[in-house]
Amino acid sequence: MGKGKEGEGTEPGLCDTGLFSAGLEAAETPIIRDWWPPWARLWAAELLLSQDVELDLQRSVQAVLRELSAQAPALQSNRGMWRWSLHKKVERDPGKSPMLVRILLRELEKAESEDARHIIIPLLHTLMYVLTKATGITEELHRRTYAFCTRLLTLPAPYCTIALDCAIRLKTETAVPGTLYQRLVIAEQNLTSELYPYRERVFLFVDPELVSPSVCSALLLEIEAASGQQTPEACMRHVVSHALQAALGEACHAGALQRKLLASSRPALEGYFHAVVTAVEQMAREPSPSREGHLERLEEIYCSLLGPAVAARGRCGGDSLQDEPLSVPLPSPRITFHLWTDEEQLWKELVLFLRPQTQLRLSADLEALDLQGLLPDWELARASMLSTDSGIERDLPLGADELLAPGSPEAERAGLQRKGGIKKRVWPADIVMPGSWDGPPGLHRRTGRPSGDGELLPGVSRLHTARVLVLGDDRMLGRLARAYRNLRKRETQRFCLTPRLSLQLYYIPLLAPETSVASRRSELGELAAFLGRADPWYEGIVNSLCPTIHKLAEMPLSLDTSQTVDPFILDAITYYVRMGTQPVYFQIYTVKIFSGDLSQDPAEDIFLTELKVKIQDSKFPKDSFSPRRRGVAEGPGAELSICYQKALLSHRTREVTVSLRATGLVLKTLPASDTEVSGPTLCTPTAAPDTDHMCLKVSVTEIVKTSNLAGRSFSVVTNTFRTANIQIQSQDRRLLTLLLDKDSCRTYKDVVRFEVAPCPEPCSRTQKSKVLGLSSHQQEMERNKAKAKPLLIPINTFSGIVQ
């Protein structure tokens, strides 16, 4: 065989490739020789480019891994940027997606072998996000990812929980490529589809009292800039293009397909969209979906869209430049911006979300659920009308129904039947209370399970998902907790949102940017700091957004929404609400407040993070609530009587009563250090609500009196203890001031006594009526059973609590 210096017209099989192949094997970076044939030079150039791309992606992945364990300030300041830049690289060049999937799989398998569990969940979330958006992923890569997830099922939670959810989704995606992308876009963009009727929406709440107007304006403009480019037509084109490219791979003529979809009219585009959705959903719902059968169906749609000639040229690899995969963007979810005005606003927005856009009134299945609380008063007004209908079928006029033969058995039975009468609604036994079904109580479902809530009521399923995202500090979370408790309380009376709505809560901390109040910032961000310690991926993605949002607010506003390119903040929010599926549950505490004025009824409120007690200078009258104790010496602070249940490891109840002089108290619900992350604040839905899972950390600033030769002196000592319930009363006519959740708008003054206990799950009227019909012993058992269900508020993170 001749070498053929020029090699014109020479095929690879007819050349002696030993010379240049030996040169490629001898060096890590191949050297392209001038005497190589053109096909060899092109092959070597592609190999060089592939190696450079792989090396670049590998560096980005390693940067993400270093970020997870970085303590250097230089890396801390750019947290979250590496993940964003990594996804942007494959979004701009979809051909890099398979290579990135291989790199991530290699790192995951390495972490599994080395038992480096702290990087498994972040890498797995990154991998699933790439698989959802990418096209051209081979079946072999899908199966390798699925096998890895099944191996994680032997690990404890949350690894097994997240792995199970990923494995279930990957099983469908392997057989029917493009299913995850299609379902995500249809639900988030509210596209009409009978086969996939699910709807999602992100509600972004910002309190104008806690967040500056510049931040609100910057976030609103960024959201509007993204939503203005996401028309329903564009989203339908994305779904069709992504499904065909994911199924056909290199046989799809992406350029011709994109031009055809852009030139199609709205009715034609809707026809293509529904044909693709029908093909994907029908195959995904089969017991054993076939990848080959799915390919045949989409090939038919592809040929009908482009024509047999163009489709055949694409399968034969006609134009290599046009056959390269085009980037199909994943639109950001539909986000609505809301200024927090009152606690009822959350309820109102959720109701409007359930209301169909084409109807002024609610749908019939919602009205059938006794939804008086959903409608305004004027819609509830009823006109009184005189009815002449006896309710007996035989009294109906002729022609009102099909006439039966006189004297027949059917006619005799019909004469004794009532038609159209009032029927008493009988709920199934397992849904008497919204918190009685499997999973966490109430609206919030267990998101670690496979998607789809099924039917909670006969014929009614949860087709809507509301993702409520709040921005602010601990004060905003306290207001959210009050709104959540009121919503749950209303649900026990009306029971209308729970059967149809899945409620997911998200939190992005937004603290004051001033450096002079650093201690105040750390004080107002205790819950965010706790979530960052519990979930390292939350710390890197969400907690790092605060300075970036403030930088965005300082930039000059631009009303031209078309100039927005790669919005980092919106992309980070989108990644959080999509991948943050593991909730962390926090106990809500109730406080009963007694005023010095005996004519006032006790007030009740709740708090989520902190209750601070201060001693006022004023005193209440001697004949008021509590008399002064004899022998109590005057001094700084106030004489307090504290009665609490001490938290013991044995879970036994031990009452402790002490009297001491103190200048203040602080009741905190959150652990203060890393060693307490899995401590008493948290309660898993399946765990027993023992005392150890509902503990307050009480810090008392006590005044200790000492006497010596120099006279009487006072020293300050801080005592701490844990408890689940506590009662505090002033003994020397000193009034107290209570501050809930560090919010100055939630201050109670002139307090003489207060009681703190875990907030119980709201009890429905049906349960109360059941208790009334029981014996005294059974009533006590039912009340104790009801008290054993605390009210927990879930905040979604990426992994939940990582032990």
Buried (B, 14 or more C-beta within 10 A) or exposed (E): EEBBEEBEEBEEEEBEBEEBEEBBEEEEEBEBEEEBBEEBBEBBEEBBEEEEBBEEBBEBBEBBBEBBEBEEEEBEEBBBBBBBBBBBBBBEEBBBBBBBBBBBBEBBBEBBEEEBBBBBBBBBBBBBBBBBBBBBBEEEBBEBBBEBBBEBEEBEBBBBBBBBBBBBBBBBBBBBBBBBBBBBBBBBBBBEBEBBEBBBBBBBBBBEBBBBEBBBEBBBBBBBBBBEEBEBBBBBBBBBBBBBBBBBBBBBBBBBBBEBBEEBEEEEBBBBBBBBBBBBBBBBEEEEBEBEBBBEBBBEBBBEBBEEEBBBBBBEEEEEEBBEBBBBBBBBBBBBBBEBEEBEBBBEBBBEBBBEEEEEEBEEEBBEBEBEBBEEEEEEEEEEEEEEEEEBBEEBEEEEEEEBEEEEEEBEEBEEEEBEEEEEEEEEEEBBBBBBBEBBBBBBBBBBBEBEBEEBBEEBBBBBBBBBBBBBBBBBBBBBBBBBBBBBBBBBEBBBBBBBBBBBBBBBBBBBBEEEEEEBBEBBBBBBBBBBBBBBBBBBBBBBBBEBBBEBBEEEEEEEBEEBEEBBBBBBBBBBBBBBBBBBBBBBBBBBBBBBEEEEEEBEBBBBBBBBBBBBEEBBEEEBBBEBEEEBEEBEBBBBBBBBBBBEEEEEEEEEEEEBBBBBBBBBBBBBEEEBBEBBBBBBBEEEBBBBBBBBBBBBBBBEEEEEEEEEEEEEEEBEBBBBBBBBBBBBBBBBBBBBBBBEEBEBBBBBBBBBBBBBBBBBEEBEEBBEEEEEEEBEEBEEEBBEBBBBBBBBBBBBBBE
